[in-house]
Amino acid sequence: MDVKSRHHLRSDAISELQTAVSEGLGVDIDGDSFELVELEDDRFDVVLVDGQPLVFYVDNEPFLTVAGANAFPPERGIVTVDAGAISFVSNGADVMRPGITKADAAIESGDLVAIVEETHEKVLAIGRATTSGDDMVGDSGKVVASIHYVGDELYELSV
């Protein structure tokens, strides 16, 4: 991942980002420095909070990265998977109904979600819901398209 540009965010942009993440996930992100990193040939831009890639923009929507969600655990927008799904989700697989143990009922199709493993409640991936939260638990079908996961280039990003 090559960096196209970097610049510190203005206070109004920081406030917008914090509000969006707070409303979407119930998380208050705090930091002394917020720096936008635009990446070459990539699907999203990253915000470094105190030097750590904790937020990224997906289709101009700010959301926590896997590292950000583990640093600031979300209260909403969570899809929980069982132990059998961990290795698949951690390698970028989409989330299937049989692996889900519970999902936030407020999730709507198209929402960004944090995918959490049930034992230690660690975030494994970030994805986009393809159905509502109350329709995620079941026997078959893909319900979350993976966007970012443990071990991918964004997770390993160091700038």
Stockholm file with secondary structure:
# STOCKHOLM 1.0

chainA/1-159         MDVKSRHHLRSDAISELQTAVSEGLGVDIDGDSFELVELEDDRFDVVLVDGQPLVFYVDNEPFLTVAGANAFPPERGIVTVDAGAISFVSNGADVMRPGITKADAAIESGDLVAIVEETHEKVLAIGRATTSGDDMVGDSGKVVASIHYVGDELYELSV
#=GR chainA/1-159 SS CCEEEEEECCHHHHHHHHHHHHHHHSCCCCCSCEEEEEETTCSEEEEEETTEEEEEEETTEEEECHHHHHHSCCSSSEEEECGGGHHHHHTTCCEEGGGEEEECTTCCTTCEEEEEETTTCCEEEEEEESSCGGGCSSSSCEEEEEEEETTSTTTTCCC
#=GC SS_cons         CCEEEEEECCHHHHHHHHHHHHHHHSCCCCCSCEEEEEETTCSEEEEEETTEEEEEEETTEEEECHHHHHHSCCSSSEEEECGGGHHHHHTTCCEEGGGEEEECTTCCTTCEEEEEETTTCCEEEEEEESSCGGGCSSSSCEEEEEEEETTSTTTTCCC
//
